[in-house]
Structures are given as structure tokens and as C-alpha cells.
Amino acid sequence: MKNAVIRPIQKKDNEQIAKVIRKVLVDHGVPKVGTAYADTALDCMFETYQKNKAEYFVVVENENIIGGAGVAQLDNYDGNVCELQKMYFLEEARGRGIGVEMMKVCLDTAREFNFEKCYLETMPFMKDAQKLYTKSGFEYIDGPMGITGHYSCPVHMLKTL
């Protein structure tokens, strides 16, 4: 990770993290509808995570945000399950162990919040992300949990914390 630092999001980070997430999604050719790209939360990430049992982290290097990820209660789900949310990294952040570190921070935070399981949704072609998820103990499940609004993300995974 060298010069990169993972820290909780701050209000001043909203514009930068929104640009990072949208850039990664566009670079991957992800549909703009039914994915995180269309989330209104993208432009107010700091405010979105100012609630109970929710935290979003950014990766900062040389005063620039190069990635982020968070955890929060799984929307529209009646159970003690969080969702790993909006985990995206710019190209310069990839292959440096930052994803592994971010995953550890997010899962440790989910445990601190006393969640029992962690859920995520992703795209089939995001193979590197899926390798990280399986290495972190996530397993593929047959269908979605909760209602996240990300109906264009057909890969669902779950981890017991």
C-alpha cells in the first residue's frame, strides 16, 4: 500500500469519490441503470453513511482518492445482514494489496457493528473482484437478498462473519 491510507469518508470527499466510482463503472462498461452508477447516494456519500451501523472508507494517496468501500445494513432485508457497498478502485490502486486491506477494514467494521453476515452484488465480468471476495470467505448464492435496486448485478455472494 505504501503511500495509500484508508480512512473514514469526510464531507469534502463527496465529489472525488463520486467521480472515482463513476469512472470505474464506465471503464468496465457497466450498465448505468440498475447499478451503483444510478444511485443518488453517489453524490452525497458522506451523508448517506451518517446512520447507525454504517461506515464508508476511502483510499487516499497524495491527497487524491483512488478507491473506496463501505458497509451498511442490507436494504429491505429483515435480518442482521450488512452489505459490502460500492467497493471500487481506480486502475492505479489495483494489484497493490489495497483491496485486501480495504476488505479487512470493512469486515472488521461489520463485526464491530455485530452483523452476522455480509452480502454483496457484483457483475459477472468483474473477475478480479470476485477472486478477492472468494479469498475473503464469500460464497456464491443463488439469488439476491433484500432489495438494493441493483437489478443489473446478477452475481450474489454471502459471508458469515
Summary of the structure (lengths in Angstrom):
residues: 161
radius of gyration: 14.3
end to end distance: 25.0
largest distance: 41.1
contacts: 502
relative contact order: 0.18
helix: 35%
strand: 28%
